[in-house]
Structures are given as C-alpha cells and as structure tokens.
C-alpha cells in the first residue's frame, strides 16, 4: 500500500529536481521571466549577436539579459537553429536604413524592400555572406511603412521600418 503512494511522490520530486537542475547548476534556469523588461532600451546600437541558452539569437548581450530574461549565453554569434539573424536600425527613418546580417555559418541571401502594397522597390542577391552591414538610401521613398525581406533558401525574416 505504501509503495503506491511512494511512486507518484517520487515521480513528482524527480521532475522537480530535473527542472531546477539545468545547465550544470542547481536552481539555475535558462530564462528568468521576472527579469524580462520589454521596455528597457539597450542604449548601444551594437550588433554583436549572441546565442542564449534557450536557443534563441539576440542582437547583443544587453538585449538577451534585459529584454529576453536570459541568464546564460551559450556562445557569441547566431544560434545554429536560427540559421541567420537580421536587424535594422533605426526603425523610424528619414534618409538611410542600416541592415545588419549575420549567418551561423555562410549563406546566400536575397534582400528586398517592399512597400505596404507589396511593390518591390529594391532587390539584391548575394552568393555568400558570413556577416555584413548594409546601408540603403530611402530618400526617394514616400512616407509610410516598409518591409525588408531577408531570404536565404527556405529561411526568411521580415523586418519593418517607418519612413517619415
């Protein structure tokens, strides 16, 4: 009779132990949801991607820790499962946007800018990129919302910027 009670209790205790024993440290979890502050602005516009212990790529350590709540960085660079990471700066633009692109390894890329109607305004192909910064002149664009597509094989990312 006592064995029937012991098995479920053991299972619960074992699962609790396993869930708190991660990344080699007792009580250490990968993401601390209480540390996430989506409104915190990391003042440095630096693009130094890091791979968090949760397998997600972040723009830099500050964004990983403050906006993502990540407690441990696995490695510098793009997480292998993300394939590449892209970001634009600034998002509210008058003349030029900067696109930052980094691959986990090397890869081909197509970069497109489209307006809200889907009209293609710019398209550039690159055979092999590891890491690169692009600057695009948007002086001739009308005020409004625009989309930047970064496409590599079957993987793509869509970023937005507003032209004023």
Secondary structure, DSSP 8 states (H G I E B T S, - for coil): -HHHHHHHHHHHHHHHHHHHEETTEET--SB-GGG--TT----------EEETTS-EESSHHIIIIIT-B--EEEES--GGG-EEEEEE-SEESSEEEEEEEEEEEEEEEEEEEETT--EEEEEEEEEEEEEEEEEE-TTS-SEEEEEEEEETTEEEEEEEEE-
